[in-house]
């Protein structure tokens, strides 16, 4: 049976939650299961969350998985967040 890893629960996908927790192993697993790296949850992308945490390992991982660096929400882009968070 195929699992849908892109289901939204309380405005968050599993990838969003894994990114909030900076859990690189779970992020890798979800990406291997075809989680949508560019989905916008709670007005943030996975890359945006990674930049909020200034987590270089998972920023690199998301970029390797073709995360959209230009994705913009009402909160701005991941680049805006990276600049603010350092």
Gaussian input, Z-matrix of N, CA and C with variables (Angstrom, degrees):
# hf/3-21g

backbone

0 1
 N
 C     1     B1
 C     2     B2     1     A1
 N     3     B3     2     A2     1     D1
 C     4     B4     3     A3     2     D2
 C     5     B5     4     A4     3     D3
 N     6     B6     5     A5     4     D4
 C     7     B7     6     A6     5     D5
 C     8     B8     7     A7     6     D6
 N     9     B9     8     A8     7     D7
 C    10    B10     9     A9     8     D8
 C    11    B11    10    A10     9     D9
 N    12    B12    11    A11    10    D10
 C    13    B13    12    A12    11    D11
 C    14    B14    13    A13    12    D12
 N    15    B15    14    A14    13    D13
 C    16    B16    15    A15    14    D14
 C    17    B17    16    A16    15    D15
 N    18    B18    17    A17    16    D16
 C    19    B19    18    A18    17    D17
 C    20    B20    19    A19    18    D18
 N    21    B21    20    A20    19    D19
 C    22    B22    21    A21    20    D20
 C    23    B23    22    A22    21    D21
 N    24    B24    23    A23    22    D22
 C    25    B25    24    A24    23    D23
 C    26    B26    25    A25    24    D24
 N    27    B27    26    A26    25    D25
 C    28    B28    27    A27    26    D26
 C    29    B29    28    A28    27    D27
 N    30    B30    29    A29    28    D28
 C    31    B31    30    A30    29    D29
 C    32    B32    31    A31    30    D30
 N    33    B33    32    A32    31    D31
 C    34    B34    33    A33    32    D32
 C    35    B35    34    A34    33    D33
 N    36    B36    35    A35    34    D34
 C    37    B37    36    A36    35    D35
 C    38    B38    37    A37    36    D36
 N    39    B39    38    A38    37    D37
 C    40    B40    39    A39    38    D38
 C    41    B41    40    A40    39    D39
 N    42    B42    41    A41    40    D40
 C    43    B43    42    A42    41    D41
 C    44    B44    43    A43    42    D42
 N    45    B45    44    A44    43    D43
 C    46    B46    45    A45    44    D44
 C    47    B47    46    A46    45    D45
 N    48    B48    47    A47    46    D46
 C    49    B49    48    A48    47    D47
 C    50    B50    49    A49    48    D48
 N    51    B51    50    A50    49    D49
 C    52    B52    51    A51    50    D50
 C    53    B53    52    A52    51    D51
 N    54    B54    53    A53    52    D52
 C    55    B55    54    A54    53    D53
 C    56    B56    55    A55    54    D54
 N    57    B57    56    A56    55    D55
 C    58    B58    57    A57    56    D56
 C    59    B59    58    A58    57    D57
 N    60    B60    59    A59    58    D58
 C    61    B61    60    A60    59    D59
 C    62    B62    61    A61    60    D60
 N    63    B63    62    A62    61    D61
 C    64    B64    63    A63    62    D62
 C    65    B65    64    A64    63    D63
 N    66    B66    65    A65    64    D64
 C    67    B67    66    A66    65    D65
 C    68    B68    67    A67    66    D66
 N    69    B69    68    A68    67    D67
 C    70    B70    69    A69    68    D68
 C    71    B71    70    A70    69    D69
 N    72    B72    71    A71    70    D70
 C    73    B73    72    A72    71    D71
 C    74    B74    73    A73    72    D72
 N    75    B75    74    A74    73    D73
 C    76    B76    75    A75    74    D74
 C    77    B77    76    A76    75    D75
 N    78    B78    77    A77    76    D76
 C    79    B79    78    A78    77    D77
 C    80    B80    79    A79    78    D78
 N    81    B81    80    A80    79    D79
 C    82    B82    81    A81    80    D80
 C    83    B83    82    A82    81    D81
 N    84    B84    83    A83    82    D82
 C    85    B85    84    A84    83    D83
 C    86    B86    85    A85    84    D84
 N    87    B87    86    A86    85    D85
 C    88    B88    87    A87    86    D86
 C    89    B89    88    A88    87    D87
 N    90    B90    89    A89    88    D88
 C    91    B91    90    A90    89    D89
 C    92    B92    91    A91    90    D90
 N    93    B93    92    A92    91    D91
 C    94    B94    93    A93    92    D92
 C    95    B95    94    A94    93    D93
 N    96    B96    95    A95    94    D94
 C    97    B97    96    A96    95    D95
 C    98    B98    97    A97    96    D96
 N    99    B99    98    A98    97    D97
 C   100   B100    99    A99    98    D98
 C   101   B101   100   A100    99    D99
 N   102   B102   101   A101   100   D100
 C   103   B103   102   A102   101   D101
 C   104   B104   103   A103   102   D102
 N   105   B105   104   A104   103   D103
 C   106   B106   105   A105   104   D104
 C   107   B107   106   A106   105   D105
 N   108   B108   107   A107   106   D106
 C   109   B109   108   A108   107   D107
 C   110   B110   109   A109   108   D108
 N   111   B111   110   A110   109   D109
 C   112   B112   111   A111   110   D110
 C   113   B113   112   A112   111   D111
 N   114   B114   113   A113   112   D112
 C   115   B115   114   A114   113   D113
 C   116   B116   115   A115   114   D114
 N   117   B117   116   A116   115   D115
 C   118   B118   117   A117   116   D116
 C   119   B119   118   A118   117   D117
 N   120   B120   119   A119   118   D118
 C   121   B121   120   A120   119   D119
 C   122   B122   121   A121   120   D120
 N   123   B123   122   A122   121   D121
 C   124   B124   123   A123   122   D122
 C   125   B125   124   A124   123   D123
 N   126   B126   125   A125   124   D124
 C   127   B127   126   A126   125   D125
 C   128   B128   127   A127   126   D126
 N   129   B129   128   A128   127   D127
 C   130   B130   129   A129   128   D128
 C   131   B131   130   A130   129   D129
 N   132   B132   131   A131   130   D130
 C   133   B133   132   A132   131   D131
 C   134   B134   133   A133   132   D132
 N   135   B135   134   A134   133   D133
 C   136   B136   135   A135   134   D134
 C   137   B137   136   A136   135   D135
 N   138   B138   137   A137   136   D136
 C   139   B139   138   A138   137   D137
 C   140   B140   139   A139   138   D138
 N   141   B141   140   A140   139   D139
 C   142   B142   141   A141   140   D140
 C   143   B143   142   A142   141   D141
 N   144   B144   143   A143   142   D142
 C   145   B145   144   A144   143   D143
 C   146   B146   145   A145   144   D144
 N   147   B147   146   A146   145   D145
 C   148   B148   147   A147   146   D146
 C   149   B149   148   A148   147   D147
 N   150   B150   149   A149   148   D148
 C   151   B151   150   A150   149   D149
 C   152   B152   151   A151   150   D150
 N   153   B153   152   A152   151   D151
 C   154   B154   153   A153   152   D152
 C   155   B155   154   A154   153   D153
 N   156   B156   155   A155   154   D154
 C   157   B157   156   A156   155   D155
 C   158   B158   157   A157   156   D156
 N   159   B159   158   A158   157   D157
 C   160   B160   159   A159   158   D158
 C   161   B161   160   A160   159   D159
 N   162   B162   161   A161   160   D160
 C   163   B163   162   A162   161   D161
 C   164   B164   163   A163   162   D162
 N   165   B165   164   A164   163   D163
 C   166   B166   165   A165   164   D164
 C   167   B167   166   A166   165   D165
 N   168   B168   167   A167   166   D166
 C   169   B169   168   A168   167   D167
 C   170   B170   169   A169   168   D168
 N   171   B171   170   A170   169   D169
 C   172   B172   171   A171   170   D170
 C   173   B173   172   A172   171   D171
 N   174   B174   173   A173   172   D172
 C   175   B175   174   A174   173   D173
 C   176   B176   175   A175   174   D174
 N   177   B177   176   A176   175   D175
 C   178   B178   177   A177   176   D176
 C   179   B179   178   A178   177   D177
 N   180   B180   179   A179   178   D178
 C   181   B181   180   A180   179   D179
 C   182   B182   181   A181   180   D180
 N   183   B183   182   A182   181   D181
 C   184   B184   183   A183   182   D182
 C   185   B185   184   A184   183   D183
 N   186   B186   185   A185   184   D184
 C   187   B187   186   A186   185   D185
 C   188   B188   187   A187   186   D186
 N   189   B189   188   A188   187   D187
 C   190   B190   189   A189   188   D188
 C   191   B191   190   A190   189   D189
 N   192   B192   191   A191   190   D190
 C   193   B193   192   A192   191   D191
 C   194   B194   193   A193   192   D192
 N   195   B195   194   A194   193   D193
 C   196   B196   195   A195   194   D194
 C   197   B197   196   A196   195   D195
 N   198   B198   197   A197   196   D196
 C   199   B199   198   A198   197   D197
 C   200   B200   199   A199   198   D198
 N   201   B201   200   A200   199   D199
 C   202   B202   201   A201   200   D200
 C   203   B203   202   A202   201   D201
 N   204   B204   203   A203   202   D202
 C   205   B205   204   A204   203   D203
 C   206   B206   205   A205   204   D204
 N   207   B207   206   A206   205   D205
 C   208   B208   207   A207   206   D206
 C   209   B209   208   A208   207   D207
 N   210   B210   209   A209   208   D208
 C   211   B211   210   A210   209   D209
 C   212   B212   211   A211   210   D210
 N   213   B213   212   A212   211   D211
 C   214   B214   213   A213   212   D212
 C   215   B215   214   A214   213   D213
 N   216   B216   215   A215   214   D214
 C   217   B217   216   A216   215   D215
 C   218   B218   217   A217   216   D216
 N   219   B219   218   A218   217   D217
 C   220   B220   219   A219   218   D218
 C   221   B221   220   A220   219   D219
 N   222   B222   221   A221   220   D220
 C   223   B223   222   A222   221   D221
 C   224   B224   223   A223   222   D222
 N   225   B225   224   A224   223   D223
 C   226   B226   225   A225   224   D224
 C   227   B227   226   A226   225   D225
 N   228   B228   227   A227   226   D226
 C   229   B229   228   A228   227   D227
 C   230   B230   229   A229   228   D228
 N   231   B231   230   A230   229   D229
 C   232   B232   231   A231   230   D230
 C   233   B233   232   A232   231   D231
 N   234   B234   233   A233   232   D232
 C   235   B235   234   A234   233   D233
 C   236   B236   235   A235   234   D234
 N   237   B237   236   A236   235   D235
 C   238   B238   237   A237   236   D236
 C   239   B239   238   A238   237   D237
 N   240   B240   239   A239   238   D238
 C   241   B241   240   A240   239   D239
 C   242   B242   241   A241   240   D240
 N   243   B243   242   A242   241   D241
 C   244   B244   243   A243   242   D242
 C   245   B245   244   A244   243   D243
 N   246   B246   245   A245   244   D244
 C   247   B247   246   A246   245   D245
 C   248   B248   247   A247   246   D246
 N   249   B249   248   A248   247   D247
 C   250   B250   249   A249   248   D248
 C   251   B251   250   A250   249   D249
 N   252   B252   251   A251   250   D250
 C   253   B253   252   A252   251   D251
 C   254   B254   253   A253   252   D252
 N   255   B255   254   A254   253   D253
 C   256   B256   255   A255   254   D254
 C   257   B257   256   A256   255   D255

   B1=1.4383
   B2=1.5306
   B3=1.3096
   B4=1.4606
   B5=1.5292
   B6=1.3253
   B7=1.4606
   B8=1.5245
   B9=1.3167
   B10=1.4609
   B11=1.5248
   B12=1.3320
   B13=1.4646
   B14=1.5223
   B15=1.3208
   B16=1.4625
   B17=1.5280
   B18=1.3259
   B19=1.4632
   B20=1.5242
   B21=1.3276
   B22=1.4664
   B23=1.5228
   B24=1.3273
   B25=1.4578
   B26=1.5237
   B27=1.3085
   B28=1.4744
   B29=1.5227
   B30=1.3263
   B31=1.4669
   B32=1.5269
   B33=1.3362
   B34=1.4605
   B35=1.5231
   B36=1.3301
   B37=1.4584
   B38=1.5270
   B39=1.3198
   B40=1.4660
   B41=1.5262
   B42=1.3348
   B43=1.4655
   B44=1.5239
   B45=1.3038
   B46=1.4690
   B47=1.5297
   B48=1.3212
   B49=1.4696
   B50=1.5213
   B51=1.3295
   B52=1.4686
   B53=1.5219
   B54=1.3152
   B55=1.4656
   B56=1.5238
   B57=1.3245
   B58=1.4696
   B59=1.5217
   B60=1.3169
   B61=1.4705
   B62=1.5215
   B63=1.3259
   B64=1.4684
   B65=1.5229
   B66=1.3148
   B67=1.4578
   B68=1.5276
   B69=1.3327
   B70=1.4651
   B71=1.5287
   B72=1.3570
   B73=1.4743
   B74=1.5312
   B75=1.3287
   B76=1.4648
   B77=1.5246
   B78=1.3126
   B79=1.4670
   B80=1.5227
   B81=1.3411
   B82=1.4707
   B83=1.5212
   B84=1.3292
   B85=1.4631
   B86=1.5264
   B87=1.3224
   B88=1.4642
   B89=1.5224
   B90=1.3233
   B91=1.4659
   B92=1.5265
   B93=1.3372
   B94=1.4686
   B95=1.5253
   B96=1.3310
   B97=1.4638
   B98=1.5294
   B99=1.3429
   B100=1.4670
   B101=1.5231
   B102=1.3118
   B103=1.4612
   B104=1.5236
   B105=1.3123
   B106=1.4672
   B107=1.5222
   B108=1.3277
   B109=1.4594
   B110=1.5274
   B111=1.3132
   B112=1.4653
   B113=1.5264
   B114=1.3142
   B115=1.4583
   B116=1.5303
   B117=1.3243
   B118=1.4671
   B119=1.5256
   B120=1.3257
   B121=1.4624
   B122=1.5151
   B123=1.3112
   B124=1.4626
   B125=1.5307
   B126=1.3343
   B127=1.4693
   B128=1.5281
   B129=1.3347
   B130=1.4632
   B131=1.5246
   B132=1.3321
   B133=1.4616
   B134=1.5279
   B135=1.3255
   B136=1.4647
   B137=1.5244
   B138=1.3263
   B139=1.4601
   B140=1.5256
   B141=1.3039
   B142=1.4661
   B143=1.5295
   B144=1.3268
   B145=1.4672
   B146=1.5259
   B147=1.3207
   B148=1.4692
   B149=1.5207
   B150=1.3091
   B151=1.4662
   B152=1.5224
   B153=1.3279
   B154=1.4693
   B155=1.5218
   B156=1.3309
   B157=1.4632
   B158=1.5251
   B159=1.3240
   B160=1.4680
   B161=1.5251
   B162=1.3302
   B163=1.4612
   B164=1.5265
   B165=1.3147
   B166=1.4620
   B167=1.5278
   B168=1.3579
   B169=1.4731
   B170=1.5192
   B171=1.3250
   B172=1.4517
   B173=1.5071
   B174=1.3160
   B175=1.4686
   B176=1.5257
   B177=1.3420
   B178=1.4724
   B179=1.5206
   B180=1.3279
   B181=1.4629
   B182=1.5262
   B183=1.3151
   B184=1.4658
   B185=1.5214
   B186=1.3263
   B187=1.4676
   B188=1.5225
   B189=1.3386
   B190=1.4705
   B191=1.5247
   B192=1.3287
   B193=1.4712
   B194=1.5302
   B195=1.3369
   B196=1.4670
   B197=1.5216
   B198=1.3114
   B199=1.4561
   B200=1.5268
   B201=1.3123
   B202=1.4654
   B203=1.5271
   B204=1.3228
   B205=1.4673
   B206=1.5250
   B207=1.3108
   B208=1.4630
   B209=1.5246
   B210=1.3316
   B211=1.4663
   B212=1.5190
   B213=1.3211
   B214=1.4624
   B215=1.5198
   B216=1.3092
   B217=1.4572
   B218=1.5272
   B219=1.3060
   B220=1.4660
   B221=1.5238
   B222=1.3175
   B223=1.4678
   B224=1.5274
   B225=1.3235
   B226=1.4630
   B227=1.5204
   B228=1.3180
   B229=1.4639
   B230=1.5233
   B231=1.3225
   B232=1.4631
   B233=1.5233
   B234=1.3287
   B235=1.4620
   B236=1.5297
   B237=1.3297
   B238=1.4700
   B239=1.5263
   B240=1.3193
   B241=1.4574
   B242=1.5165
   B243=1.3297
   B244=1.4676
   B245=1.5241
   B246=1.3100
   B247=1.4733
   B248=1.5252
   B249=1.3197
   B250=1.4648
   B251=1.5247
   B252=1.3354
   B253=1.4623
   B254=1.5229
   B255=1.3350
   B256=1.4623
   B257=1.4689
   A1=108.88
   A2=116.17
   A3=121.74
   A4=110.09
   A5=115.49
   A6=121.46
   A7=110.13
   A8=117.11
   A9=121.70
   A10=108.39
   A11=116.48
   A12=120.99
   A13=111.98
   A14=117.67
   A15=121.03
   A16=113.31
   A17=116.86
   A18=120.32
   A19=109.04
   A20=115.69
   A21=121.58
   A22=108.90
   A23=116.07
   A24=122.63
   A25=107.78
   A26=116.63
   A27=121.04
   A28=111.65
   A29=115.81
   A30=124.41
   A31=113.78
   A32=117.81
   A33=120.49
   A34=110.54
   A35=115.47
   A36=121.00
   A37=108.12
   A38=115.92
   A39=120.23
   A40=110.57
   A41=117.30
   A42=120.37
   A43=110.30
   A44=117.39
   A45=121.56
   A46=109.94
   A47=116.30
   A48=120.71
   A49=110.67
   A50=117.45
   A51=120.52
   A52=110.63
   A53=117.16
   A54=121.01
   A55=111.09
   A56=117.02
   A57=119.88
   A58=110.99
   A59=115.60
   A60=120.63
   A61=112.34
   A62=116.57
   A63=122.69
   A64=111.41
   A65=115.84
   A66=122.06
   A67=110.31
   A68=115.38
   A69=120.71
   A70=112.12
   A71=120.55
   A72=118.70
   A73=112.68
   A74=117.20
   A75=119.95
   A76=111.61
   A77=116.65
   A78=119.88
   A79=109.20
   A80=116.92
   A81=121.23
   A82=110.70
   A83=116.81
   A84=121.10
   A85=111.01
   A86=117.15
   A87=120.54
   A88=111.73
   A89=117.05
   A90=119.88
   A91=110.79
   A92=117.03
   A93=120.48
   A94=110.90
   A95=116.40
   A96=121.72
   A97=111.43
   A98=116.20
   A99=123.41
   A100=114.40
   A101=116.12
   A102=119.39
   A103=108.23
   A104=116.75
   A105=121.64
   A106=109.59
   A107=116.51
   A108=122.52
   A109=112.18
   A110=117.64
   A111=120.94
   A112=114.30
   A113=117.20
   A114=119.44
   A115=109.22
   A116=115.83
   A117=121.18
   A118=107.59
   A119=115.47
   A120=122.48
   A121=108.11
   A122=116.38
   A123=119.61
   A124=110.86
   A125=115.52
   A126=124.59
   A127=114.05
   A128=117.49
   A129=121.21
   A130=109.54
   A131=116.01
   A132=121.20
   A133=107.98
   A134=116.44
   A135=120.56
   A136=110.45
   A137=116.85
   A138=120.38
   A139=110.73
   A140=117.28
   A141=121.69
   A142=109.74
   A143=116.32
   A144=120.96
   A145=110.29
   A146=116.77
   A147=120.65
   A148=110.32
   A149=116.67
   A150=120.67
   A151=111.37
   A152=117.28
   A153=120.12
   A154=110.64
   A155=115.64
   A156=121.30
   A157=112.27
   A158=117.03
   A159=122.31
   A160=110.69
   A161=115.67
   A162=121.74
   A163=110.16
   A164=115.48
   A165=121.21
   A166=112.38
   A167=120.29
   A168=118.56
   A169=113.11
   A170=117.50
   A171=114.77
   A172=113.18
   A173=118.93
   A174=120.41
   A175=108.42
   A176=116.29
   A177=121.03
   A178=110.84
   A179=116.30
   A180=121.04
   A181=111.04
   A182=117.42
   A183=120.80
   A184=111.60
   A185=116.99
   A186=119.79
   A187=110.66
   A188=117.18
   A189=121.04
   A190=111.29
   A191=116.56
   A192=121.52
   A193=111.46
   A194=116.24
   A195=122.97
   A196=114.20
   A197=116.09
   A198=119.90
   A199=108.54
   A200=116.60
   A201=121.79
   A202=110.11
   A203=116.87
   A204=121.31
   A205=111.94
   A206=117.65
   A207=121.31
   A208=113.46
   A209=116.77
   A210=119.75
   A211=109.27
   A212=115.41
   A213=120.39
   A214=109.81
   A215=115.73
   A216=121.53
   A217=107.19
   A218=116.45
   A219=119.46
   A220=111.50
   A221=117.17
   A222=122.08
   A223=111.87
   A224=117.24
   A225=121.43
   A226=110.95
   A227=116.20
   A228=121.63
   A229=110.05
   A230=115.57
   A231=120.82
   A232=110.25
   A233=117.10
   A234=120.73
   A235=110.89
   A236=116.87
   A237=119.80
   A238=110.32
   A239=115.22
   A240=120.20
   A241=111.37
   A242=116.96
   A243=120.48
   A244=110.33
   A245=116.53
   A246=120.44
   A247=111.23
   A248=116.42
   A249=120.34
   A250=112.62
   A251=115.78
   A252=120.52
   A253=113.13
   A254=116.30
   A255=120.91
   A256=111.83
   D1=131.41
   D2=-179.14
   D3=-81.42
   D4=136.27
   D5=179.91
   D6=-98.90
   D7=140.33
   D8=176.48
   D9=-98.03
   D10=103.36
   D11=-177.87
   D12=-83.32
   D13=-1.03
   D14=-178.57
   D15=-100.71
   D16=12.53
   D17=178.52
   D18=-65.87
   D19=136.77
   D20=179.88
   D21=-98.67
   D22=128.62
   D23=176.85
   D24=-129.22
   D25=119.90
   D26=-176.80
   D27=54.39
   D28=45.67
   D29=177.93
   D30=66.54
   D31=18.18
   D32=-178.69
   D33=-136.88
   D34=141.03
   D35=171.46
   D36=-95.43
   D37=170.96
   D38=177.03
   D39=-60.58
   D40=-37.54
   D41=179.12
   D42=-64.20
   D43=-41.07
   D44=178.30
   D45=-58.39
   D46=-47.47
   D47=-178.87
   D48=-64.65
   D49=-42.75
   D50=178.05
   D51=-61.52
   D52=-37.95
   D53=178.49
   D54=-69.42
   D55=-40.23
   D56=176.84
   D57=-58.21
   D58=-35.62
   D59=-177.16
   D60=-92.09
   D61=1.80
   D62=179.87
   D63=52.79
   D64=42.66
   D65=-177.77
   D66=-95.97
   D67=87.78
   D68=-176.51
   D69=-57.30
   D70=-42.70
   D71=178.75
   D72=-58.98
   D73=-41.94
   D74=179.35
   D75=-71.33
   D76=-36.02
   D77=176.35
   D78=-60.73
   D79=-46.35
   D80=178.77
   D81=-59.81
   D82=-45.85
   D83=-179.51
   D84=-60.85
   D85=-46.70
   D86=-179.34
   D87=-64.55
   D88=-36.66
   D89=177.80
   D90=-68.79
   D91=-35.85
   D92=175.53
   D93=-65.30
   D94=-26.87
   D95=179.39
   D96=-90.29
   D97=16.31
   D98=176.90
   D99=67.59
   D100=34.94
   D101=172.27
   D102=-64.12
   D103=141.01
   D104=-178.53
   D105=-74.79
   D106=107.02
   D107=-175.77
   D108=-67.86
   D109=-19.41
   D110=-176.27
   D111=-106.73
   D112=8.29
   D113=179.59
   D114=-65.50
   D115=143.74
   D116=177.94
   D117=-101.65
   D118=115.75
   D119=177.28
   D120=-115.37
   D121=133.20
   D122=174.71
   D123=50.51
   D124=37.43
   D125=179.16
   D126=66.04
   D127=25.21
   D128=178.35
   D129=-139.60
   D130=147.97
   D131=170.88
   D132=-97.09
   D133=167.31
   D134=177.44
   D135=-58.92
   D136=-41.22
   D137=179.68
   D138=-64.94
   D139=-38.27
   D140=177.22
   D141=-59.12
   D142=-46.33
   D143=-179.91
   D144=-63.81
   D145=-42.52
   D146=178.63
   D147=-59.03
   D148=-40.13
   D149=179.29
   D150=-70.57
   D151=-33.43
   D152=175.23
   D153=-59.26
   D154=-38.27
   D155=-178.62
   D156=-87.04
   D157=-5.77
   D158=-176.61
   D159=50.73
   D160=42.09
   D161=-177.92
   D162=-95.86
   D163=96.37
   D164=-176.33
   D165=-58.74
   D166=-43.17
   D167=-179.42
   D168=-57.72
   D169=-43.22
   D170=-177.30
   D171=-88.38
   D172=-15.71
   D173=168.02
   D174=-64.32
   D175=-46.57
   D176=178.42
   D177=-60.01
   D178=-45.20
   D179=-179.55
   D180=-59.47
   D181=-46.22
   D182=-179.35
   D183=-66.36
   D184=-36.31
   D185=176.90
   D186=-66.88
   D187=-38.43
   D188=176.59
   D189=-62.95
   D190=-27.99
   D191=-179.28
   D192=-92.10
   D193=18.61
   D194=175.96
   D195=65.04
   D196=37.90
   D197=173.47
   D198=-61.75
   D199=138.52
   D200=-177.25
   D201=-75.97
   D202=106.23
   D203=-177.98
   D204=-70.60
   D205=-15.95
   D206=-179.12
   D207=-99.13
   D208=1.54
   D209=-179.60
   D210=-60.16
   D211=130.12
   D212=-176.89
   D213=-125.08
   D214=138.10
   D215=174.54
   D216=-124.87
   D217=-174.59
   D218=178.45
   D219=-64.10
   D220=-15.89
   D221=178.68
   D222=-90.79
   D223=-7.19
   D224=-178.18
   D225=106.57
   D226=-159.04
   D227=-179.18
   D228=-107.95
   D229=170.43
   D230=175.87
   D231=-60.50
   D232=-35.91
   D233=179.20
   D234=-62.23
   D235=-41.91
   D236=176.52
   D237=-57.28
   D238=-45.30
   D239=-178.91
   D240=-65.94
   D241=-41.80
   D242=178.88
   D243=-59.61
   D244=-40.63
   D245=179.33
   D246=-66.45
   D247=-39.14
   D248=-179.14
   D249=-72.73
   D250=-37.49
   D251=-175.16
   D252=-88.48
   D253=-19.08
   D254=178.32
   D255=77.07

